[in-house]
């Protein structure tokens, strides 16, 4: 094999590896940053209990903000969750399959299940958020807070999931072609 061809393949593999590292870093960063919404949920819940039970003065805003923070904690960390393989799985047989068969199974699952889900949810999530932004939608509650930032978390979270899915697909393809894990 000519050394130029080998060098070119190594360069392509390095570039692919760099892309995967960037995508994984985005998932890692988003998970670490947006998981702090859970701390906010806990703090606001404690604040609401304190003001309601001990002071006798409940607030009108905490329940909505808690719901938005919880939605952010779930939606904006789904890529991170995929990266760490923490989504609910039924892997009764999967764990007993050889690694190459697992990689093929993952590619099929990512393409036909997660991939289709991501495309549809991203498309409709963008429309959902854009409609809310266009009318500057607010909640019908006494607090009357803006709801479009919360609705924007759906397409952003699905986009983060898509980035991690792309990273995982690349990893599986490289494993099947080269026999190496990235």
C-alpha positions as CSV (number, residue, x, y, z in Angstrom):
1,X,0.0,0.0,0.0
2,X,1.4,3.4,-0.9
3,X,2.4,5.5,2.1
4,X,0.4,8.5,0.8
5,X,-2.8,6.5,0.9
6,X,-2.1,5.3,4.5
7,X,-1.2,8.8,5.6
8,X,-4.5,10.2,4.0
9,X,-6.5,7.5,5.8
10,X,-4.9,8.3,9.1
11,X,-5.6,12.0,8.5
12,X,-9.3,11.3,7.8
13,X,-9.5,9.2,10.9
14,X,-7.9,12.0,13.0
15,X,-10.4,14.5,11.5
16,X,-13.3,12.1,12.3
17,X,-12.0,11.6,15.8
18,X,-11.8,15.4,16.3
19,X,-15.4,15.8,15.2
20,X,-16.5,13.1,17.6
21,X,-14.6,14.7,20.4
22,X,-16.3,18.1,19.7
23,X,-19.7,16.5,19.6
24,X,-19.1,14.6,22.8
25,X,-17.7,17.7,24.5
26,X,-20.9,19.6,23.6
27,X,-23.0,16.8,25.2
28,X,-20.8,16.8,28.2
29,X,-20.9,20.5,28.6
30,X,-24.7,20.8,28.1
31,X,-25.3,18.0,30.7
32,X,-23.1,19.6,33.3
33,X,-24.5,23.1,32.8
34,X,-28.2,22.3,32.4
35,X,-28.3,19.8,35.2
36,X,-28.0,22.8,37.5
37,X,-31.7,23.3,36.8
38,X,-32.3,20.5,39.2
39,X,-30.6,22.5,41.9
40,X,-32.8,25.5,41.0
41,X,-35.9,23.2,41.2
42,X,-34.9,22.1,44.7
43,X,-34.0,25.6,45.9
44,X,-37.3,27.1,44.6
45,X,-39.3,24.2,46.1
46,X,-37.7,24.8,49.5
47,X,-38.4,28.5,49.1
48,X,-42.0,27.8,48.3
49,X,-42.4,25.5,51.3
50,X,-40.8,28.1,53.5
51,X,-43.0,31.0,52.3
52,X,-46.2,28.9,52.2
53,X,-45.9,26.9,55.4
54,X,-43.8,29.0,57.7
55,X,-44.6,32.5,56.6
56,X,-48.2,31.8,55.4
57,X,-47.5,33.8,52.2
58,X,-47.4,31.6,49.2
59,X,-46.1,32.9,45.9
60,X,-47.8,32.9,42.5
61,X,-44.6,32.4,40.5
62,X,-42.7,29.5,41.9
63,X,-44.7,26.6,40.6
64,X,-44.3,27.8,37.0
65,X,-40.6,28.6,37.3
66,X,-40.1,25.1,38.9
67,X,-41.9,23.5,36.0
68,X,-39.8,25.4,33.4
69,X,-36.6,24.5,35.2
70,X,-37.6,20.9,35.5
71,X,-38.4,20.9,31.7
72,X,-35.0,22.4,31.1
73,X,-33.3,19.8,33.2
74,X,-34.9,17.0,31.2
75,X,-34.9,18.4,27.7
76,X,-31.5,20.1,27.6
77,X,-29.7,17.1,29.0
78,X,-31.0,14.3,26.8
79,X,-27.9,14.4,24.6
80,X,-25.7,14.0,27.7
81,X,-27.9,11.2,28.8
82,X,-27.5,9.4,25.5
83,X,-23.7,9.9,25.7
84,X,-23.6,8.1,29.0
85,X,-26.1,5.4,27.9
86,X,-28.4,6.4,30.7
87,X,-31.7,6.3,28.8
88,X,-34.1,3.4,29.7
89,X,-33.2,0.4,27.6
90,X,-34.4,-3.2,27.2
91,X,-31.2,-5.0,26.7
92,X,-32.0,-8.5,27.7
93,X,-30.3,-9.9,24.6
94,X,-28.2,-6.9,23.6
95,X,-25.5,-7.5,26.3
96,X,-24.9,-11.0,25.1
97,X,-24.3,-10.1,21.5
98,X,-20.8,-9.7,20.0
99,X,-19.6,-6.1,19.8
100,X,-19.9,-6.0,16.0
101,X,-23.5,-7.1,16.2
102,X,-24.2,-4.6,18.9
103,X,-22.8,-1.8,16.6
104,X,-25.0,-2.9,13.7
105,X,-28.0,-3.1,16.1
106,X,-27.2,0.4,17.3
107,X,-26.9,1.8,13.8
108,X,-30.3,0.3,12.9
109,X,-31.9,1.7,16.1
110,X,-30.4,5.1,15.6
111,X,-31.4,5.3,12.0
112,X,-34.9,3.9,12.2
113,X,-36.1,4.8,15.6
114,X,-34.1,7.6,17.2
115,X,-33.3,9.3,13.9
116,X,-36.9,9.5,12.7
117,X,-37.9,10.6,16.2
118,X,-35.3,13.4,16.1
119,X,-36.2,14.6,12.7
120,X,-39.9,14.9,13.4
121,X,-39.5,16.3,16.9
122,X,-36.9,18.9,15.7
123,X,-39.2,19.9,12.8
124,X,-42.4,20.2,14.8
125,X,-40.5,21.6,17.9
126,X,-39.1,24.4,15.8
127,X,-42.6,25.2,14.5
128,X,-44.0,24.9,18.1
129,X,-41.4,27.4,19.5
130,X,-41.6,29.8,16.5
131,X,-45.3,30.1,16.9
132,X,-44.9,30.8,20.6
133,X,-42.2,33.4,19.8
134,X,-44.3,35.1,17.1
135,X,-47.1,35.8,19.5
136,X,-44.9,36.4,22.5
137,X,-47.0,33.8,24.3
138,X,-47.6,34.0,28.0
139,X,-49.1,31.6,30.5
140,X,-52.8,32.1,31.3
141,X,-52.0,32.0,35.0
142,X,-52.0,34.9,37.5
143,X,-48.2,35.1,37.1
144,X,-48.6,35.5,33.3
145,X,-45.0,34.6,32.6
146,X,-43.5,34.3,29.1
147,X,-43.8,30.7,27.9
148,X,-41.8,30.9,24.6
149,X,-38.4,30.4,26.3
150,X,-39.7,27.2,27.8
151,X,-41.1,26.0,24.5
152,X,-37.7,26.7,22.8
153,X,-36.1,24.2,25.1
154,X,-37.8,21.4,23.1
155,X,-36.0,22.0,19.7
156,X,-32.7,22.9,21.5
157,X,-32.8,19.7,23.5
158,X,-33.6,17.6,20.5
159,X,-30.8,19.3,18.6
160,X,-28.4,18.4,21.4
161,X,-29.7,14.8,21.2
162,X,-29.1,14.8,17.4
163,X,-25.5,15.9,17.9
164,X,-24.8,13.1,20.3
165,X,-26.6,10.6,18.0
166,X,-24.4,11.7,15.1
167,X,-21.4,11.2,17.3
168,X,-22.5,7.7,18.3
169,X,-23.3,6.8,14.7
170,X,-19.8,7.9,13.6
171,X,-18.3,5.8,16.4
172,X,-20.3,2.7,15.4
173,X,-19.4,3.1,11.7
174,X,-15.7,3.5,12.5
175,X,-15.8,0.5,14.8
176,X,-17.4,-1.6,12.0
177,X,-15.0,-0.4,9.3
178,X,-11.7,-0.2,11.3
179,X,-12.4,-2.4,14.3
180,X,-11.3,0.5,16.5
181,X,-13.3,2.4,19.1
182,X,-13.1,6.2,19.0
